Amino acid sequence: MTDKERQESANLILSFLDETCGAYDWDDFISPSSKDPDFELLRVYCASTNYLYPPTDPKCWCSDLGSEKLRILSELLISTSQFKVISDFICSEQQKYLK
């Protein structure tokens, strides 16, 4: 993933959480598969947050904890961290679901 793609992904996640993104922006973000394995890991995680952190309000995508995790992810994407830090975060969250 390029720095620009990381920034754009972080911005989209935040705008989704703040309910300021376009009507189909989130769907467009989580739907297509990518040949970039880093982006694919990010996309699949974001797409599965409603299963990993089920919402208590049927109008919401995920629980408050899920929203918090997506905010953490966006902070990691904006940071200068190596993508390994981001992939470790995603994998550790997915592992919690599998236990």
C-alpha positions, 0 to 999 in steps of 0.5 A: 500500500502506498502512503496515499492509499493508507491516508485515503483508507484512513480518511474513508474509515473515519468518514464512515464512522462519523457518517459523513461519507457518501452513500456508497463509499463504504460499500465501494471500499469493502466490496472489491477484492484487490491484488495488493495483499496489504489492501486486501487484508485491510479491506477484509478486516473492515468488511468483517467488523460487523461480525467481529463486533456485532452491533447492539443497535440494528441501525449501526454497522458494528458495536462501539468497540468495533468503532473504536477498533476502526478508529485505532486502525485509521490512526495506524494507517495515518502513522509512519508505522510499517504495514507489519504493525497494521497487519499484526493489529488486524490479525490479533483482532481476527484471532480474538474472534476465532477463539 
